[in-house]
Amino acid sequence: MTDFFKGIPAIRYEGPDSGTDFAFRHYSPDEVVAGRRMEDHLRFSIAYWHSFAWPGGDPFGGQTFERPWFGDTMALARLKADVAFEMFEILGVPYYCFHDADVRPEGGSFAENTARLNEITDYFAEKMQATGKKLLWGTANLFSHRRFMAGAATNPDPEAFAFSAATIKTCMDATMKLGGENYVLWGGREGYETLLNTDMGRERAQAGRMLQMVVDYKHKIGFKGAILIEPKPQEPTKHQYDYDVATVYGLLKDFGLEGEVRMNIEQGHAILAGHSFEHELAVARELGIFGSIDMNRNDYQSGWDTDQFPNNVPEMMLAYYEVLRAGGFTTGGTNFDAKLRRQSLDPADLILAHVGAMDACAAGLKAAARMLEDGKLEAARAERYAGWDGPRGKALLASDLSAIAAMVEKEGINPEPRSGRQERLENLVNRYL
């Protein structure tokens, strides 16, 4: 045991009237919502990187956090793991996620990186066995080191592509060894700044080929989890090949992978792409590629990915409504890809940020379940499109322009607009909060 969280109790459900900060008011793991335990619906996961590896910097300033495990030795990596698993226990979350660079110090070579990753994953395995915690997904950090400044799969240097492919292999091996339920590809720098020095077609083909290699390797080693892509618009690169769900789906279709890869969708990235979170979730659901979510929020007044802990229950209700419409999570879950504000220095801040986020997610899920069970929103939607379910609507879609034009002229069709009733539906949604 460490003393980093000394004096902080295990968080328990105490209900809405609890008088302590260190309690859940909405998240009750065993409460049944829409036929499933709340814990099984939400499948909470803690992000290793923001919680334990991030030093507190922003685009205009450096480190503000001082953590006892910060440093470049394996002894400190093990201390970091000790603290991490203590936090997982305090919060009672079932899952965690990591990049390779979060959990082991950077070595002087690929071989040293691999050895260090293998050493720390062995340590993780012992802790998982002791605590019952599970790995939601693993991934490779192919964006922080200077070798990736021009991308990983899309890099103009073949050696950078090779180093990236080899790193992905080791991270997939580690994920499988730890029983991970997914493997995520997050293309932080898979894009470009200017077309003046970019061969877009070549880079896109490289990205597709790398993804094919990942899928081939999944089947080669018998990995039963899902391969997920996390769409990422702009920031840090200006134009990203994985901009949003629809863009990624086009890439998957081009390379014959739409049946092999699903989406890990982040709320903050949806905002940077100019979408709502529920839009991205709905697109993935409609295309049959919904997988998992990174739950956070962005500051709507800032132009970068602020990765704040979620606290907007109405927004979260709409997100979980789409998750429920997709049938809920299978291998995926709710990962908190969120970080403290750089002035929030105390260990208690890290715990309470997750407590508030978990409560907000639970409140959003319960409201979404009530709205779906009530059925009024779906009934209103069905009524709006009812004409397409009748003989006329079906005949139109099976017809051609000439026949339709003749019919419109013969019958004197001249439609009057009908109200979309948006405000009425917005009022309806608010009743479930």
Buried (B, 14 or more C-beta within 10 A) or exposed (E): EEEBBEEBEEBBBBEEEEEEEBBBBBBBBEBEBBEBEBBBBBBBBBBBBBBBBBEBEEEEEEEBBEBEBBEEEBEBBBBBBBBBBBBBBBBBBBBBBBBBBBBBBEBEEEEEBBBBBBBBBEBBBEBBEEEEBBBBBBBBBBBBBEBBEBBBBBBBEEEBBEBBBBBBBBBBBBBBBBEBBBBBBBBBBBBBEEEEEBEEEEBBBBBBBBBBBBBEBBEEEEBEBBBBBBBBBBBBBEBBBBBBBBBBBBBBEEBEBBEBBBBBBBBBBBBBBEBBBBBBBBBBBBBEBBBBBBBBBBEEEEEBBBBBBBEBBBBBBBBBBBBBBBEBBBBBBBBBBBBBBBEBBEBBEBBBBBBBBBBBBBBBBBBBBBBBEEEEBEEBEEEBEEEEEEEEEEEEEEEEEEEEEEBEEEEEEEEEEEEEEEEEBEEBBEEBE
